[in-house]
């Protein structure tokens, strides 16, 4: 049976504020989900993610440089996050993402942006260190899995995109960025950051 639900302008506006998606997309999602906001948001995220994946090869040359100064002025962060269009760069949800990532970096030990940024010598050094922690007598395959597990845990602690997001530890920073990318339908990437701590 076809739905007779017609979203009001306020409903559409509210969904748009929550997701950052276009007015027509918000209206269509509400009609499709018969006014169920949670389902409409999920639909928009799925559609947005699909759009973002199709655009994965496109360049993300727009974006913002955001800053965060921790209370008391002892720690400061600059972060650059790129997107595809100036339109999205001006979107409040994108601006909030930039602020959130900068704040996360200020709050957490942030040495590397992603796994690719960790020097090979550092990884080799860590593997040697973790190998020493493997209980004696373990078969080589088991020892390798233990070392790999310890290395992954190290990445989760020291690599920004793999860390649990400081405001919501159910997602990593990378998943947070991908979630906003899905909602806004554009490829996004954290390009670089700089962290300054007083006296360091």
C-alpha positions in Angstrom: 0.0 0.0 0.0 1.4 3.4 -1.0 2.1 5.8 1.9 0.0 8.9 2.3 2.5 10.6 4.7 3.5 14.1 3.6 6.4 15.6 5.6 6.0 19.2 6.8 8.7 21.8 6.0 9.7 21.6 9.7 10.2 17.8 9.5 12.4 18.1 6.4 14.4 21.0 8.0 14.9 18.9 11.2 16.2 15.9 9.3 18.4 18.1 7.2 19.9 19.7 10.3 20.5 16.2 11.7 22.1 14.8 8.6 23.3 17.7 6.4 21.6 16.0 3.4 19.8 18.0 0.7 16.1 19.1 1.2 14.8 16.9 -1.6 16.7 13.8 -0.3 15.4 14.4 3.2 11.8 14.8 2.0 12.1 11.6 -0.1 13.6 9.6 2.8 10.8 10.8 5.1 8.1 9.8 2.6 9.8 6.4 2.0 10.0 5.7 5.7 6.5 7.0 6.5 7.8 9.7 8.8 10.1 7.5 10.9 13.1 9.8 11.6 15.5 7.0 12.7 14.8 5.0 9.5 15.0 8.1 7.3 18.4 8.9 8.7 19.6 5.4 8.1 18.3 5.5 4.5 20.2 8.8 3.9 23.4 7.4 5.4 23.2 4.3 3.2 22.5 6.5 0.1 25.2 8.9 1.0 27.7 6.2 1.6 26.9 4.7 -1.8 27.4 8.1 -3.4 30.7 8.6 -1.5 31.9 5.1 -2.7 31.1 6.0 -6.3 33.1 9.2 -6.0 36.1 7.5 -4.3 38.3 8.1 -7.3 37.5 11.8 -7.4 39.9 14.3 -5.8 39.1 15.8 -2.4 40.7 19.2 -2.9 38.4 21.4 -0.9 37.9 21.4 2.9 38.9 23.2 6.0 41.8 23.7 8.3 40.4 23.7 11.8 42.0 24.5 15.2 41.4 23.5 18.8 43.0 25.1 21.8 42.6 23.1 25.0 41.4 24.9 28.1 44.2 26.9 29.6 46.0 27.3 26.3 48.6 24.5 27.0 47.7 22.3 24.0 46.8 23.4 20.5 45.9 21.5 17.3 45.6 22.3 13.6 44.0 19.7 11.4 43.2 19.7 7.7 40.2 17.7 6.5 39.5 17.6 2.8 36.2 17.1 0.9 35.3 17.4 -2.8 33.3 20.7 -2.9 33.3 24.1 -1.3 29.5 23.6 -0.7 30.2 20.7 1.7 33.2 22.5 3.3 30.7 25.2 4.4 28.2 22.6 5.8 27.8 22.8 9.6 28.1 19.0 9.9 31.5 19.1 8.1 32.7 22.0 10.3 31.6 20.0 13.4 33.6 17.0 12.1 36.8 19.2 11.7 36.3 20.6 15.3 35.7 17.1 16.7 38.8 15.6 15.1 41.0 18.6 16.2 39.6 18.2 19.8 40.2 14.4 19.7 43.8 15.0 18.7 44.3 17.5 21.5 42.9 15.0 24.1 44.7 11.9 23.0 48.3 10.8 22.4 48.5 11.4 18.7 51.7 10.4 17.0 50.7 9.3 13.5 47.7 10.0 11.3 47.3 6.5 9.8 49.2 3.2 9.6 51.0 4.3 6.4 52.5 7.2 8.4 54.3 4.8 10.8 57.9 4.3 9.6 58.8 0.7 8.7 61.8 0.9 11.2 59.3 1.7 14.0 57.1 -1.3 13.0 60.2 -3.6 12.9 61.3 -2.3 16.3 57.8 -3.0 17.8 57.7 -6.5 16.3 61.0 -7.3 18.0 59.7 -5.9 21.3 56.4 -7.8 21.1 58.3 -11.0 20.1 60.1 -10.9 23.5 56.6 -10.8 25.2 55.4 -14.0 23.6 55.3 -16.8 26.2 58.0 -19.4 25.5 57.1 -22.6 23.7 54.3 -21.1 21.5 54.2 -22.5 18.0 55.4 -20.0 15.3 51.9 -19.5 13.9 50.4 -18.7 17.3 53.4 -16.5 18.2 52.8 -14.6 14.9 49.1 -14.0 15.8 50.1 -12.8 19.3 52.6 -10.3 17.8 50.0 -9.2 15.2 47.4 -8.7 18.0 49.8 -6.6 20.0 50.8 -4.5 16.9 47.1 -3.8 16.1 46.5 -2.7 19.7 49.5 -0.4 19.4 48.0 1.1 16.3 44.7 1.6 18.1 46.5 3.6 20.8 48.9 5.7 18.7 47.3 6.1 15.2 44.6 8.9 15.1 42.3 7.3 12.6 42.3 4.0 14.5 41.8 5.5 18.0 38.4 5.3 19.7 36.7 8.7 19.2 37.1 10.6 22.5 33.4 11.7 22.5 32.0 8.3 21.5 34.2 5.3 22.1 31.8 3.1 20.0 33.4 4.5 16.8 37.0 5.1 15.7 38.0 8.5 14.3 38.2 6.9 10.9 34.7 5.6 11.2 33.5 9.0 12.4 34.9 10.6 9.2 33.4 7.8 7.0 30.0 8.3 8.7 30.0 12.0 7.9 31.2 11.2 4.4 28.3 8.9 4.0 25.8 11.4 5.2 27.1 14.2 3.0 27.8 12.0 0.0 31.3 13.1 -0.6 34.8 11.6 -0.3 36.5 13.0 2.8 40.0 12.5 4.2 42.0 13.8 7.1 45.1 15.0 5.3 47.4 16.2 8.1 47.6 17.6 11.6 50.0 19.4 13.9 49.9 19.3 17.7 51.6 21.8 19.9 52.1 21.3 23.6 53.6 24.1 25.8 57.2 23.3 26.7 57.6 20.4 24.2 
